[in-house]
Each structure stands twice: as structure tokens, then as C-alpha cells.
Amino acid sequence: MQVICCVCQKTKNHNGWAKQAARSGVQLSHGYCPRCYKQMMGRVENFFVMNGCRKNA
Ligand SMILES: [Zn+2]
């Protein structure tokens, strides 16, 4: 099974993350590469800062 980033479509191999075509016949698992994961987490944090805390204050 190979992991593919659902944001930038990079796939994970033994060297790290690279934009490459997945080998045919390989099962793909969608996830996030470290970079997109970080971006996503930053976005989630901003969302809570902007919308979450103020409402309950
Ligand atoms: Zn990515």
C-alpha cells in the first residue's frame, strides 16, 4: 500500500515524498504529506481562534 497526499498528490516512497505516478496495481491510501499536514493544522487552529473561542466567551 502506498500513501498519496490528497492535497498535492505526492506519494510517499523510501526517499520521502515526491510527485510521481503511482505504480499500477498498488493500493493507494489517501493522507497528508508533512507539509500539507502542517498547513492543514494551521488552518484548523485559525478556524478555532476566529470562530470557536469568541462565541463561548
Ligand atoms: Zn501534500
PDB file of the backbone (N, CA, C, O) and the ligand in Angstrom, with CONECT records:
HET     ZN  A 101       1
ATOM      1  N   MET A   1       0.847  -1.201   0.000  1.00  0.00           N
ATOM      2  CA  MET A   1       0.000   0.000   0.000  1.00  0.00           C
ATOM      3  C   MET A   1       0.878   1.244   0.000  1.00  0.00           C
ATOM      4  O   MET A   1       1.891   1.317   0.696  1.00  0.00           O
ATOM      5  N   GLN A   2       0.459   2.219  -0.801  1.00  0.00           N
ATOM      6  CA  GLN A   2       1.224   3.440  -0.927  1.00  0.00           C
ATOM      7  C   GLN A   2       0.363   4.606  -0.431  1.00  0.00           C
ATOM      8  O   GLN A   2      -0.850   4.627  -0.638  1.00  0.00           O
ATOM      9  N   VAL A   3       1.002   5.563   0.218  1.00  0.00           N
ATOM     10  CA  VAL A   3       0.269   6.714   0.729  1.00  0.00           C
ATOM     11  C   VAL A   3       0.391   7.860  -0.258  1.00  0.00           C
ATOM     12  O   VAL A   3       1.489   8.206  -0.694  1.00  0.00           O
ATOM     13  N   ILE A   4      -0.741   8.441  -0.604  1.00  0.00           N
ATOM     14  CA  ILE A   4      -0.737   9.595  -1.504  1.00  0.00           C
ATOM     15  C   ILE A   4      -1.342  10.785  -0.778  1.00  0.00           C
ATOM     16  O   ILE A   4      -2.352  10.655  -0.087  1.00  0.00           O
ATOM     17  N   CYS A   5      -0.717  11.950  -0.938  1.00  0.00           N
ATOM     18  CA  CYS A   5      -1.235  13.157  -0.307  1.00  0.00           C
ATOM     19  C   CYS A   5      -2.430  13.645  -1.107  1.00  0.00           C
ATOM     20  O   CYS A   5      -2.325  13.845  -2.318  1.00  0.00           O
ATOM     21  N   CYS A   6      -3.551  13.837  -0.455  1.00  0.00           N
ATOM     22  CA  CYS A   6      -4.764  14.216  -1.177  1.00  0.00           C
ATOM     23  C   CYS A   6      -4.767  15.696  -1.526  1.00  0.00           C
ATOM     24  O   CYS A   6      -5.681  16.156  -2.211  1.00  0.00           O
ATOM     25  N   VAL A   7      -3.768  16.459  -1.074  1.00  0.00           N
ATOM     26  CA  VAL A   7      -3.705  17.882  -1.407  1.00  0.00           C
ATOM     27  C   VAL A   7      -2.788  18.097  -2.608  1.00  0.00           C
ATOM     28  O   VAL A   7      -3.207  18.683  -3.606  1.00  0.00           O
ATOM     29  N   CYS A   8      -1.550  17.634  -2.523  1.00  0.00           N
ATOM     30  CA  CYS A   8      -0.580  17.902  -3.589  1.00  0.00           C
ATOM     31  C   CYS A   8      -0.297  16.668  -4.438  1.00  0.00           C
ATOM     32  O   CYS A   8       0.510  16.732  -5.366  1.00  0.00           O
ATOM     33  N   GLN A   9      -0.939  15.560  -4.140  1.00  0.00           N
ATOM     34  CA  GLN A   9      -0.841  14.334  -4.934  1.00  0.00           C
ATOM     35  C   GLN A   9       0.552  13.715  -4.912  1.00  0.00           C
ATOM     36  O   GLN A   9       0.887  12.911  -5.781  1.00  0.00           O
ATOM     37  N   LYS A  10       1.354  14.080  -3.938  1.00  0.00           N
ATOM     38  CA  LYS A  10       2.654  13.428  -3.818  1.00  0.00           C
ATOM     39  C   LYS A  10       2.484  12.061  -3.186  1.00  0.00           C
ATOM     40  O   LYS A  10       1.588  11.850  -2.368  1.00  0.00           O
ATOM     41  N   THR A  11       3.336  11.147  -3.563  1.00  0.00           N
ATOM     42  CA  THR A  11       3.289   9.821  -2.968  1.00  0.00           C
ATOM     43  C   THR A  11       4.536   9.585  -2.142  1.00  0.00           C
ATOM     44  O   THR A  11       5.605  10.123  -2.430  1.00  0.00           O
ATOM     45  N   LYS A  12       4.385   8.782  -1.125  1.00  0.00           N
ATOM     46  CA  LYS A  12       5.492   8.518  -0.222  1.00  0.00           C
ATOM     47  C   LYS A  12       6.299   7.326  -0.730  1.00  0.00           C
ATOM     48  O   LYS A  12       5.743   6.273  -1.044  1.00  0.00           O
ATOM     49  N   ASN A  13       7.583   7.504  -0.806  1.00  0.00           N
ATOM     50  CA  ASN A  13       8.451   6.369  -1.117  1.00  0.00           C
ATOM     51  C   ASN A  13       9.585   6.321  -0.103  1.00  0.00           C
ATOM     52  O   ASN A  13       9.583   7.074   0.872  1.00  0.00           O
ATOM     53  N   HIS A  14      10.558   5.434  -0.330  1.00  0.00           N
ATOM     54  CA  HIS A  14      11.608   5.265   0.680  1.00  0.00           C
ATOM     55  C   HIS A  14      12.497   6.496   0.823  1.00  0.00           C
ATOM     56  O   HIS A  14      13.219   6.624   1.812  1.00  0.00           O
ATOM     57  N   ASN A  15      12.453   7.406  -0.155  1.00  0.00           N
ATOM     58  CA  ASN A  15      13.260   8.616  -0.068  1.00  0.00           C
ATOM     59  C   ASN A  15      12.516   9.784   0.549  1.00  0.00           C
ATOM     60  O   ASN A  15      13.112  10.815   0.860  1.00  0.00           O
ATOM     61  N   GLY A  16      11.229   9.625   0.724  1.00  0.00           N
ATOM     62  CA  GLY A  16      10.432  10.741   1.226  1.00  0.00           C
ATOM     63  C   GLY A  16       9.212  10.918   0.345  1.00  0.00           C
ATOM     64  O   GLY A  16       8.638   9.948  -0.148  1.00  0.00           O
ATOM     65  N   TRP A  17       8.823  12.175   0.153  1.00  0.00           N
ATOM     66  CA  TRP A  17       7.629  12.464  -0.635  1.00  0.00           C
ATOM     67  C   TRP A  17       8.036  13.048  -1.971  1.00  0.00           C
ATOM     68  O   TRP A  17       8.877  13.945  -2.030  1.00  0.00           O
ATOM     69  N   ALA A  18       7.447  12.549  -3.041  1.00  0.00           N
ATOM     70  CA  ALA A  18       7.776  13.039  -4.368  1.00  0.00           C
ATOM     71  C   ALA A  18       6.556  12.968  -5.256  1.00  0.00           C
ATOM     72  O   ALA A  18       5.689  12.108  -5.098  1.00  0.00           O
ATOM     73  N   LYS A  19       6.513  13.899  -6.196  1.00  0.00           N
ATOM     74  CA  LYS A  19       5.414  13.896  -7.144  1.00  0.00           C
ATOM     75  C   LYS A  19       5.751  12.875  -8.216  1.00  0.00           C
ATOM     76  O   LYS A  19       6.671  13.072  -9.011  1.00  0.00           O
ATOM     77  N   GLN A  20       5.026  11.825  -8.231  1.00  0.00           N
ATOM     78  CA  GLN A  20       5.311  10.759  -9.191  1.00  0.00           C
ATOM     79  C   GLN A  20       4.045   9.941  -9.402  1.00  0.00           C
ATOM     80  O   GLN A  20       3.139   9.921  -8.569  1.00  0.00           O
ATOM     81  N   ALA A  21       4.019   9.287 -10.513  1.00  0.00           N
ATOM     82  CA  ALA A  21       2.863   8.445 -10.791  1.00  0.00           C
ATOM     83  C   ALA A  21       2.936   7.205  -9.919  1.00  0.00           C
ATOM     84  O   ALA A  21       3.993   6.593  -9.764  1.00  0.00           O
ATOM     85  N   ALA A  22       1.814   6.854  -9.365  1.00  0.00           N
ATOM     86  CA  ALA A  22       1.777   5.658  -8.541  1.00  0.00           C
ATOM     87  C   ALA A  22       1.884   4.426  -9.431  1.00  0.00           C
ATOM     88  O   ALA A  22       1.336   4.385 -10.533  1.00  0.00           O
ATOM     89  N   ARG A  23       2.591   3.442  -8.937  1.00  0.00           N
ATOM     90  CA  ARG A  23       2.704   2.195  -9.701  1.00  0.00           C
ATOM     91  C   ARG A  23       1.329   1.559  -9.854  1.00  0.00           C
ATOM     92  O   ARG A  23       0.531   1.541  -8.917  1.00  0.00           O
ATOM     93  N   SER A  24       1.072   1.052 -11.016  1.00  0.00           N
ATOM     94  CA  SER A  24      -0.231   0.449 -11.253  1.00  0.00           C
ATOM     95  C   SER A  24      -0.349  -0.823 -10.423  1.00  0.00           C
ATOM     96  O   SER A  24       0.617  -1.561 -10.228  1.00  0.00           O
ATOM     97  N   GLY A  25      -1.544  -1.045  -9.952  1.00  0.00           N
ATOM     98  CA  GLY A  25      -1.777  -2.248  -9.155  1.00  0.00           C
ATOM     99  C   GLY A  25      -1.499  -2.041  -7.683  1.00  0.00           C
ATOM    100  O   GLY A  25      -1.767  -2.924  -6.868  1.00  0.00           O
ATOM    101  N   VAL A  26      -0.957  -0.868  -7.330  1.00  0.00           N
ATOM    102  CA  VAL A  26      -0.677  -0.599  -5.924  1.00  0.00           C
ATOM    103  C   VAL A  26      -1.883   0.095  -5.303  1.00  0.00           C
ATOM    104  O   VAL A  26      -2.438   1.040  -5.863  1.00  0.00           O
ATOM    105  N   GLN A  27      -2.267  -0.393  -4.152  1.00  0.00           N
ATOM    106  CA  GLN A  27      -3.387   0.217  -3.447  1.00  0.00           C
ATOM    107  C   GLN A  27      -2.947   1.540  -2.839  1.00  0.00           C
ATOM    108  O   GLN A  27      -1.893   1.633  -2.210  1.00  0.00           O
ATOM    109  N   LEU A  28      -3.771   2.559  -3.039  1.00  0.00           N
ATOM    110  CA  LEU A  28      -3.414   3.879  -2.534  1.00  0.00           C
ATOM    111  C   LEU A  28      -4.202   4.201  -1.274  1.00  0.00           C
ATOM    112  O   LEU A  28      -5.394   3.913  -1.166  1.00  0.00           O
ATOM    113  N   SER A  29      -3.501   4.803  -0.334  1.00  0.00           N
ATOM    114  CA  SER A  29      -4.153   5.274   0.876  1.00  0.00           C
ATOM    115  C   SER A  29      -4.006   6.786   0.909  1.00  0.00           C
ATOM    116  O   SER A  29      -2.894   7.309   0.837  1.00  0.00           O
ATOM    117  N   HIS A  30      -5.120   7.483   1.018  1.00  0.00           N
ATOM    118  CA  HIS A  30      -5.057   8.938   0.995  1.00  0.00           C
ATOM    119  C   HIS A  30      -4.726   9.488   2.374  1.00  0.00           C
ATOM    120  O   HIS A  30      -5.281   9.073   3.392  1.00  0.00           O
ATOM    121  N   GLY A  31      -3.803  10.436   2.365  1.00  0.00           N
ATOM    122  CA  GLY A  31      -3.405  11.064   3.614  1.00  0.00           C
ATOM    123  C   GLY A  31      -2.829  12.429   3.324  1.00  0.00           C
ATOM    124  O   GLY A  31      -3.154  13.051   2.312  1.00  0.00           O
ATOM    125  N   TYR A  32      -1.973  12.893   4.212  1.00  0.00           N
ATOM    126  CA  TYR A  32      -1.335  14.187   4.022  1.00  0.00           C
ATOM    127  C   TYR A  32       0.170  14.014   4.133  1.00  0.00           C
ATOM    128  O   TYR A  32       0.659  13.287   4.998  1.00  0.00           O
ATOM    129  N   CYS A  33       0.901  14.686   3.252  1.00  0.00           N
ATOM    130  CA  CYS A  33       2.342  14.724   3.416  1.00  0.00           C
ATOM    131  C   CYS A  33       2.632  15.704   4.558  1.00  0.00           C
ATOM    132  O   CYS A  33       1.764  16.509   4.896  1.00  0.00           O
ATOM    133  N   PRO A  34       3.816  15.662   5.155  1.00  0.00           N
ATOM    134  CA  PRO A  34       4.097  16.510   6.329  1.00  0.00           C
ATOM    135  C   PRO A  34       3.827  17.982   6.077  1.00  0.00           C
ATOM    136  O   PRO A  34       3.346  18.685   6.965  1.00  0.00           O
ATOM    137  N   ARG A  35       4.128  18.452   4.889  1.00  0.00           N
ATOM    138  CA  ARG A  35       3.951  19.864   4.566  1.00  0.00           C
ATOM    139  C   ARG A  35       2.473  20.250   4.541  1.00  0.00           C
ATOM    140  O   ARG A  35       2.076  21.251   5.138  1.00  0.00           O
ATOM    141  N   CYS A  36       1.670  19.455   3.853  1.00  0.00           N
ATOM    142  CA  CYS A  36       0.247  19.765   3.752  1.00  0.00           C
ATOM    143  C   CYS A  36      -0.436  19.530   5.095  1.00  0.00           C
ATOM    144  O   CYS A  36      -1.407  20.205   5.435  1.00  0.00           O
ATOM    145  N   TYR A  37       0.071  18.584   5.840  1.00  0.00           N
ATOM    146  CA  TYR A  37      -0.486  18.329   7.163  1.00  0.00           C
ATOM    147  C   TYR A  37      -0.302  19.549   8.060  1.00  0.00           C
ATOM    148  O   TYR A  37      -1.206  19.947   8.795  1.00  0.00           O
ATOM    149  N   LYS A  38       0.889  20.129   7.979  1.00  0.00           N
ATOM    150  CA  LYS A  38       1.189  21.323   8.766  1.00  0.00           C
ATOM    151  C   LYS A  38       0.278  22.471   8.361  1.00  0.00           C
ATOM    152  O   LYS A  38      -0.258  23.186   9.207  1.00  0.00           O
ATOM    153  N   GLN A  39       0.113  22.636   7.053  1.00  0.00           N
ATOM    154  CA  GLN A  39      -0.754  23.705   6.555  1.00  0.00           C
ATOM    155  C   GLN A  39      -2.175  23.504   7.035  1.00  0.00           C
ATOM    156  O   GLN A  39      -2.848  24.451   7.443  1.00  0.00           O
ATOM    157  N   MET A  40      -2.621  22.272   6.981  1.00  0.00           N
ATOM    158  CA  MET A  40      -3.981  21.977   7.391  1.00  0.00           C
ATOM    159  C   MET A  40      -4.160  22.264   8.876  1.00  0.00           C
ATOM    160  O   MET A  40      -5.170  22.840   9.279  1.00  0.00           O
ATOM    161  N   MET A  41      -3.195  21.870   9.686  1.00  0.00           N
ATOM    162  CA  MET A  41      -3.287  22.104  11.118  1.00  0.00           C
ATOM    163  C   MET A  41      -3.304  23.593  11.422  1.00  0.00           C
ATOM    164  O   MET A  41      -4.015  24.036  12.323  1.00  0.00           O
ATOM    165  N   GLY A  42      -2.521  24.371  10.672  1.00  0.00           N
ATOM    166  CA  GLY A  42      -2.516  25.815  10.853  1.00  0.00           C
ATOM    167  C   GLY A  42      -3.880  26.399  10.551  1.00  0.00           C
ATOM    168  O   GLY A  42      -4.349  27.309  11.235  1.00  0.00           O
ATOM    169  N   ARG A  43      -4.517  25.856   9.505  1.00  0.00           N
ATOM    170  CA  ARG A  43      -5.827  26.344   9.134  1.00  0.00           C
ATOM    171  C   ARG A  43      -6.851  26.017  10.215  1.00  0.00           C
ATOM    172  O   ARG A  43      -7.706  26.841  10.539  1.00  0.00           O
ATOM    173  N   VAL A  44      -6.761  24.827  10.765  1.00  0.00           N
ATOM    174  CA  VAL A  44      -7.697  24.416  11.810  1.00  0.00           C
ATOM    175  C   VAL A  44      -7.526  25.307  13.035  1.00  0.00           C
ATOM    176  O   VAL A  44      -8.506  25.716  13.657  1.00  0.00           O
ATOM    177  N   GLU A  45      -6.285  25.601  13.373  1.00  0.00           N
ATOM    178  CA  GLU A  45      -6.026  26.465  14.520  1.00  0.00           C
ATOM    179  C   GLU A  45      -6.627  27.844  14.307  1.00  0.00           C
ATOM    180  O   GLU A  45      -7.244  28.404  15.213  1.00  0.00           O
ATOM    181  N   ASN A  46      -6.447  28.392  13.107  1.00  0.00           N
ATOM    182  CA  ASN A  46      -7.011  29.704  12.802  1.00  0.00           C
ATOM    183  C   ASN A  46      -8.521  29.673  12.898  1.00  0.00           C
ATOM    184  O   ASN A  46      -9.140  30.623  13.375  1.00  0.00           O
ATOM    185  N   PHE A  47      -9.109  28.589  12.449  1.00  0.00           N
ATOM    186  CA  PHE A  47     -10.555  28.471  12.479  1.00  0.00           C
ATOM    187  C   PHE A  47     -11.056  28.560  13.913  1.00  0.00           C
ATOM    188  O   PHE A  47     -12.034  29.255  14.191  1.00  0.00           O
ATOM    189  N   PHE A  48     -10.397  27.868  14.809  1.00  0.00           N
ATOM    190  CA  PHE A  48     -10.841  27.880  16.197  1.00  0.00           C
ATOM    191  C   PHE A  48     -10.590  29.238  16.846  1.00  0.00           C
ATOM    192  O   PHE A  48     -11.392  29.703  17.656  1.00  0.00           O
ATOM    193  N   VAL A  49      -9.491  29.862  16.493  1.00  0.00           N
ATOM    194  CA  VAL A  49      -9.201  31.182  17.059  1.00  0.00           C
ATOM    195  C   VAL A  49     -10.249  32.177  16.603  1.00  0.00           C
ATOM    196  O   VAL A  49     -10.704  33.018  17.378  1.00  0.00           O
ATOM    197  N   MET A  50     -10.631  32.073  15.332  1.00  0.00           N
ATOM    198  CA  MET A  50     -11.554  33.052  14.762  1.00  0.00           C
ATOM    199  C   MET A  50     -13.003  32.799  15.179  1.00  0.00           C
ATOM    200  O   MET A  50     -13.752  33.739  15.443  1.00  0.00           O
ATOM    201  N   ASN A  51     -13.390  31.524  15.234  1.00  0.00           N
ATOM    202  CA  ASN A  51     -14.807  31.218  15.422  1.00  0.00           C
ATOM    203  C   ASN A  51     -15.142  30.551  16.756  1.00  0.00           C
ATOM    204  O   ASN A  51     -16.246  30.713  17.277  1.00  0.00           O
ATOM    205  N   GLY A  52     -14.194  29.810  17.300  1.00  0.00           N
ATOM    206  CA  GLY A  52     -14.519  28.965  18.448  1.00  0.00           C
ATOM    207  C   GLY A  52     -14.535  29.716  19.754  1.00  0.00           C
ATOM    208  O   GLY A  52     -15.532  29.688  20.474  1.00  0.00           O
ATOM    209  N   CYS A  53     -13.454  30.384  20.070  1.00  0.00           N
ATOM    210  CA  CYS A  53     -13.291  30.953  21.401  1.00  0.00           C
ATOM    211  C   CYS A  53     -14.252  32.108  21.656  1.00  0.00           C
ATOM    212  O   CYS A  53     -14.822  32.233  22.740  1.00  0.00           O
ATOM    213  N   ARG A  54     -14.418  32.940  20.651  1.00  0.00           N
ATOM    214  CA  ARG A  54     -15.162  34.173  20.863  1.00  0.00           C
ATOM    215  C   ARG A  54     -16.625  33.881  21.219  1.00  0.00           C
ATOM    216  O   ARG A  54     -17.221  34.547  22.065  1.00  0.00           O
ATOM    217  N   LYS A  55     -17.186  32.860  20.544  1.00  0.00           N
ATOM    218  CA  LYS A  55     -18.597  32.545  20.746  1.00  0.00           C
ATOM    219  C   LYS A  55     -18.911  32.214  22.204  1.00  0.00           C
ATOM    220  O   LYS A  55     -19.931  32.635  22.750  1.00  0.00           O
ATOM    221  N   ASN A  56     -18.013  31.454  22.817  1.00  0.00           N
ATOM    222  CA  ASN A  56     -18.275  30.965  24.169  1.00  0.00           C
ATOM    223  C   ASN A  56     -17.795  31.930  25.244  1.00  0.00           C
ATOM    224  O   ASN A  56     -18.038  31.707  26.430  1.00  0.00           O
ATOM    225  N   ALA A  57     -17.132  32.973  24.850  1.00  0.00           N
ATOM    226  CA  ALA A  57     -16.574  33.904  25.822  1.00  0.00           C
ATOM    227  C   ALA A  57     -17.683  34.747  26.463  1.00  0.00           C
ATOM    228  O   ALA A  57     -17.402  35.593  27.312  1.00  0.00           O
TER     229      ALA A  57
HETATM  230 ZN    ZN A 101       0.919  17.278   0.222  1.00  0.00          ZN2+
END
